[in-house]
Amino acid sequence: MKTNLRFLSVSASVLALATLTACVAPAPVYQTNRYPYQAPPQPYAAVPAPYVEYGRVANIEVMRSQTSGTGTSGGGAVAGGVVGGVLGNQIGRGNGRTAATVLGVVGGALLGNGIEANNNGPRAYESYRVSVQTENGGYRAFDVSSPGDLRIGDRVRIDNGQISRY
């Protein structure tokens, strides 16, 4: 009997150790290659001068986009039901407590599902496309989150891809 108990104890210890060992993450592997790639320095490399253009705002368009919602997964309903059940169980005694717990679970599940649906619902975004006619006759378009104080006809400066009032 003592041998069986000892064998069972050792087997359980080995099984627990094997289970815990399986949970250990492997050591990270660090790459020695150069990322991002950097070219070797040139002794007399020419530094490009900043490119500046001037022009006038020809058009400002509102660009609307919308993402589709992901819907509900049921996690909100489960979490709401658990919280509602716990809170409902704090009220009353006997059959009243049971009724409050059931109402808490149902109400919490409905509320949790509604909150999750609102958080995962579709979203609408607005951005602006500012079209600029440059002094040399070309057109350039810039997508910005807000046009700020720019209006059609304003004179602008384009400095390395950034537009500003001039």
C-alpha positions in Angstrom: 0.0 0.0 0.0 2.8 2.4 0.9 4.6 1.6 -2.4 1.4 2.3 -4.4 1.0 5.6 -2.6 4.6 6.6 -3.2 4.3 5.6 -6.9 1.1 7.7 -7.2 2.8 10.6 -5.5 5.9 10.5 -7.8 3.7 10.0 -10.9 1.6 13.1 -9.9 4.8 15.1 -9.3 6.2 14.1 -12.7 3.0 14.9 -14.4 2.8 18.3 -12.7 6.4 19.1 -13.6 5.8 18.1 -17.2 2.6 20.3 -17.4 4.5 23.3 -16.0 7.4 22.7 -18.3 5.1 22.7 -21.3 3.9 26.2 -20.3 7.4 27.7 -20.4 7.9 29.9 -23.5 11.0 29.2 -25.5 13.9 31.6 -25.3 13.6 34.4 -27.9 15.9 34.2 -30.9 17.7 37.4 -31.7 18.6 37.9 -35.3 22.0 39.4 -36.1 21.1 40.7 -39.5 20.7 44.5 -39.9 17.1 45.5 -39.9 16.2 48.1 -41.1 18.8 48.1 -43.7 21.1 51.0 -43.5 23.4 51.8 -46.4 27.1 52.4 -45.4 27.9 56.1 -45.0 29.2 57.8 -48.1 32.2 60.1 -47.4 30.9 63.0 -49.5 27.2 62.2 -49.9 25.1 65.1 -51.1 22.3 66.0 -48.7 19.1 66.8 -50.7 18.0 70.3 -50.2 14.5 70.8 -48.9 11.9 71.1 -51.7 9.6 74.0 -51.4 6.7 74.9 -53.8 4.1 77.6 -53.7 0.5 77.5 -55.0 -3.2 78.1 -54.3 -5.8 75.9 -52.8 -8.0 74.8 -55.7 -10.5 72.6 -53.9 -11.2 71.1 -50.5 -13.3 67.8 -50.5 -14.7 66.0 -47.6 -13.8 62.3 -47.8 -16.2 60.0 -45.8 -15.4 56.5 -45.0 -17.1 53.9 -42.8 -15.9 50.7 -41.2 -18.2 47.8 -40.8 -18.9 46.7 -37.3 -17.8 43.3 -36.0 -21.1 42.6 -34.3 -21.4 40.9 -30.9 -19.6 37.8 -29.7 -21.7 37.1 -26.7 -18.9 38.1 -24.3 -20.7 41.3 -23.3 -23.9 39.3 -22.5 -22.0 36.8 -20.4 -20.1 39.4 -18.5 -23.2 41.5 -18.0 -25.2 38.5 -16.8 -22.5 37.6 -14.3 -22.3 41.1 -12.9 -26.1 41.4 -12.9 -26.5 38.1 -11.1 -24.0 39.0 -8.4 -25.7 42.4 -7.8 -29.2 40.9 -7.9 -28.1 38.3 -5.3 -27.3 41.1 -2.8 -31.0 42.0 -2.7 -33.7 40.5 -0.5 -34.1 37.1 1.1 -35.5 33.7 0.1 -37.7 33.8 -3.1 -37.1 37.6 -3.4 -33.4 37.1 -3.6 -33.9 34.4 -6.2 -36.1 36.6 -8.3 -33.7 39.5 -8.0 -30.8 37.3 -9.0 -32.7 36.1 -12.1 -33.7 39.6 -13.0 -30.1 40.8 -12.5 -28.8 38.0 -14.8 -31.3 38.8 -17.6 -31.0 42.6 -17.3 -27.2 42.4 -17.0 -27.0 40.2 -20.1 -29.2 42.5 -22.1 -27.2 45.6 -21.0 -23.9 43.9 -21.6 -24.9 42.8 -25.1 -26.1 46.3 -25.9 -22.8 47.9 -24.7 -20.8 45.4 -26.7 -22.9 46.0 -29.8 -22.3 49.8 -29.4 -18.6 49.4 -29.0 -18.2 47.1 -32.0 -20.7 48.9 -34.2 -19.8 50.6 -37.5 -17.8 53.9 -37.3 -17.8 56.8 -39.7 -14.7 58.8 -40.4 -14.2 62.1 -42.1 -11.0 63.4 -43.7 -10.3 66.1 -46.2 -8.5 66.2 -49.5 -6.9 69.6 -50.2 -6.1 70.1 -53.9 -3.4 72.7 -54.6 -2.5 74.2 -58.0 1.2 74.9 -57.9 2.8 77.9 -59.5 4.4 75.8 -62.2 0.9 74.6 -63.3 0.8 71.2 -61.7 -1.8 69.9 -59.2 -1.1 68.2 -55.9 -3.5 66.6 -53.5 -3.1 66.2 -49.7 -5.2 64.1 -47.5 -5.5 65.7 -44.1 -7.6 65.0 -41.0 -8.5 68.7 -40.7 -8.0 71.5 -43.2 -7.5 74.0 -40.3 -7.9 77.6 -41.5 -7.3 76.8 -45.2 -9.9 78.0 -47.7 -10.3 77.8 -51.4 -8.1 80.4 -53.0 -5.6 80.7 -50.2 -1.9 80.9 -51.1 0.0 78.0 -49.6 3.6 76.8 -49.2 4.4 73.1 -49.7 7.5 72.2 -47.8 8.6 68.6 -48.0 5.0 67.4 -48.4 3.5 69.6 -45.7 1.1 72.4 -46.6 0.8 75.6 -44.7 -0.7 79.0 -45.3 1.7 81.5 -46.9 
